[in-house]
Each structure stands twice: as C-alpha cells, then as structure tokens.
Amino acid sequence: MNVAELAKLLRVSDATVQRWGRQRLIPTIRVGDTIRFDPEMLADWMESQAFPSPRAPGDPNEHEMSWQDMGELAPQEFRSSKGKP
C-alpha cells in the first residue's frame, strides 16, 4: 500500500501520512526513499493503538474499532461478508 492509498483510507493528507512515517508514528516499509505500508502490519498497529473508528460523536460504546471498520486493512478472514452467501 502506498502513501496516497493509506491517506485516502485514513481520510488524511498524503503529507500527514508521510510525516507520520518519517516520525515512526506508524509502521512503514522503506525501499530507498519510498515509503510503503503492509496492510497486516497496519491492522495490528491500529488494534494495538485502540485507533478510533471514523464514526460520528455519540455513545462511547459505538467508538470501538471492529475488523469491518478497517476494510481492506483487515485480514481476509475478518472482512465483511457483504455480497457473499
């Protein structure tokens, strides 16, 4: 996953993702000057950080992160089964 893809997923700017990567605030894979992200590493990191779900303010119980909230970052076996029998 590249910077632009992660920025879109997290709803932040590319510059923010790049800054977080340089500051080692999120797990990165560096190939020369290129920053890449492993979806499984990010999912583990988000879970360990208790990353808040992008839901509207309200009942605090609704702010628990679920595997489905992480979309394509979630391991395949935890992804939503929408469209599947």
N, C-alpha and C positions, 0 to 999 in steps of 0.2 A: 504494500500500500504506500502511495506517495504522499507528500505534504498536502497537495490540493485535495486528494480524496479524504484524508483524515480531517482536514479543516472543514470540509463540507459536512462530514458526518457529525462532527462536534459543534457545528454552527459557530465557528470562529474563523478569523482570517488566516491566510497562509502564513503571514508574518508571526502571528501568535504561536502557531504550531512550530515554526522554525525556532522561535525564541525558546519555547518550552524544551525543544530538542537540544539546543545549544546549552541550556542551563541544566540539562539532565533531569528535568521535571517529569518527563515521560520517557518510557523505554524506546530507544531508537536502534536502528542498524545503520551503520555508516559504511558507505562504499566510496572511498575518496572524499569528495566534497558533497556527495549526495546523501540525503537523509531518507531512509525508508523505515517502514513500520510493519511489524509482524502482527497480524490481527489477533492471534492467540496470546501473544505477549501483552498486547494492549488490553485484551479482555481480562487477563489475570491481574494486570495493574489496576484496571478500573474497579475490579472487585475488591482488591486489597485497599484501595483508597476510599471505598464507600462512595464512589462517584455518584453525584445526584442525578436523578432521572430528569429529562427535559420536560417535566410536567408543570402545569400552572400551579401557583401557590394555593395552598388549601390544607387539607388534612395531612399532617406529617406522615401518617401511615401510607399515604399514596406516593411518597417520595422514595420508597425502597426501589433499588435497581433490580430489574429482573433480566434474565438472559435474553428475553424477547426485546427488551428495550435497547439492547446493544446491537440488534440487527445483524449485519454481516460480520461484526467483530466476534459474535458468539460462536463457539464451536458448533459444527453442523448438527450434532445431536440435540442441542439446546435451542435451535432456531424454531420459530413459529411454524406450525404445520399448515398455514393458510394455503388453500388450493390443493391440499393433499387429502386423499380419502381417509 
